[in-house]
Amino acid sequence: MIKIEHLVKNYGANCAVDDISFEVGKGEIVGFLGPNGAGKSTTMNILTGYLSSTSGSVSVAGIDVLENPLEAKKHIGYLPEQPPLYLDMTVEEYLIFNYNLKGCKLNRDKHLEEICEVVKIKDVYKRVIKNLSKGYKQRVGIAQALIGSPEVIIFDEPTVGLDPKQIIEVRNLLRNLGRDHTVILSTHILQEVQAVCDRIVIINKGKIVADEKTENITRAVENNRRFNVKISGPQKEVLAMLRSKPGIVYAEVLSNRDGDAYSYLIESEVGIDIRKSLFYTLAEKKWPLVGLEAMGMSLEDIFIAIVDQSAPKQRYERKGARQRNVKAAAEAEVAKSIMEKTDKSQGGKYSALFDDEQNS
């Protein structure tokens, strides 16, 4: 449905988008992520026909956006970060204006009523837009993007200004849209991406540095098997026990110490929950278990690690603050795996985290 090939956009000597390529299939919801200044908005503006590119091609529903922008735009609904609202119009006037502007052929009253029901703005339909709250203005912006039931819908920060209940409603809306539409979602709320998107594309400094299915990243996050264990007992004996215990594949002493208790980093075998077994072993040896912390990761951790690895200067600046954080090793390991496979597979299919035998 969307195909971007070797896209480049220069602003003078500054390269905002640097030879990126990816595709989005019909019915797919893709999270398009990146730090500020990474090239997200530039890419979306080119995709929607708002900007021209320096080189490369962009097509929507098989139509080249640069060669036939008006025809391509008929297939696109777009909500920019700042909704394009006419504040002196009522919601009704604004939506009718957009309906006419798009040359929509659907039954107007029925179509607009359905959209207002979906985005929950029926109760403000007759009100002037400038008198609405920020959350309602955002919903009106979403409504205009849905007019004409476009095949491709692009949202740039769609939940900005919404309260928690409204955010959940918009997330449900995005999931439902994915059944019949292709959706690109750009947001800084990573939990939103994890909850809604089928796939995540990360761009940094104008280059795609990661492209992976959300379920694979989520699985990698949830399957982390590292623990920070604080045990009161003779250090050498405790470490020897940890290294010889079935189910533990790695153990080391950390620098943290609390009286006679030392901290250890351990990693268990795949598919083994070592916590109960370890508790009983320590109880038998009368070595008190003072603390146990799962060194889990979040999507934010993975995102930061990928951005750090793709921008060495940023990583070195952060190193001092992160070098004592034992989670950094796990984050870097997953990030490196994603980036290496993405780099090899640019222009093709991506499966960065798991081998074929694990997917079978």
Steps between C-alpha positions, in 0.01 A plus 500: 500500500789737581838464333799725571819440301836671555338816629731799552415852616764769536457846646810668362797318651281325757373153411168450682416165336791286386415225246223317686285218362208311652154372415173487691241240405123530489341479844833546677545743790858628513654706777745752354738603778807710549646779715428863420670600175533140380307558175155366594295808415697562180431143385129531580476839327653348186269200527194727516618718211565806715872499419698387198800272537856556378504150351331163534138399456186475714181326391161454667259237363729471198487874426824702498451784750746732323373440146128498579454662841130585469403145412721357776351733762155355433622183668652675805356635824750706699505646849812714552634574848313832498145425373412722198189656653305813405421625848213731402302216340270266686595134501216434256614774260861385516421136427266593214774726362746209506240267348455738205873569472574129467226451242352221710225296326360328810166607647608812683272506802530128567877498448567797730264360762691170500834680537370718786375188674838328461707792634239602763432859391121487445441706814709792364390475135331842500765681708765744374839328489691778682280445805587130526755346733833384360386140520186567297700698244726199460199277444365738234840474329473121505149527355615701198769239427231230482275682254472307175608175670853522355702181451807651672479697824800682646491626858769725649460501881122433495456479879669827596276688744264211565416372846567133590147388411515677164843348429358150550211587266740622230713186538191286449412714198846443350470124549162500326632714215773243442240247390415693185770766470877532491610715795829676576523630855773736616510558873736542795274291724663161455239311702253618237710346225535173689124486560389585145764438234582182308847622412749762616731702275762716673679781318798697632705768328307440178568124483286201590682326785237241593198334341341217694165345586368628832429148626865405451626800694242438773609136521863604536409743776289247690747214457787678671649252748740720697460561874680712756513281814617625839614215727643504852775240514865427422561654162719230346272217611186677385652576161616139460152376584339736248738397223445128562124511557294333223297756307750786544723561199687807627585661835727782609556715808394862475667785683196570719530391864260531794674393821578131456267474197642512149319561172528248217390518139362166382346380176279193472452256216228567242160389628612453862373711790788468742353703787322230705780247464756761602294597806488139627873449439588815697264396781672161528841666524364764741612786279231767531358634173504875562370611160416382147436736211408394148721701265214540255486728201230722358439623148645831616823323601529335158420826321767692693756223445435497124527879476819494710662232284405680178649828626839434668541854629172473690606163641830629630329793668262260674756235590602644835140514616420147381820300546400369843155400383514125438186520286700687237664177386166337430364810327811532282488131409141520370561836331810371323313194375220713356735747335733240347218308334328824392820623338538175306136491397433860390250482218389149595327317783614537857528242775764638729451317824423138429636223282276286281497209740362723777221623276404152383 
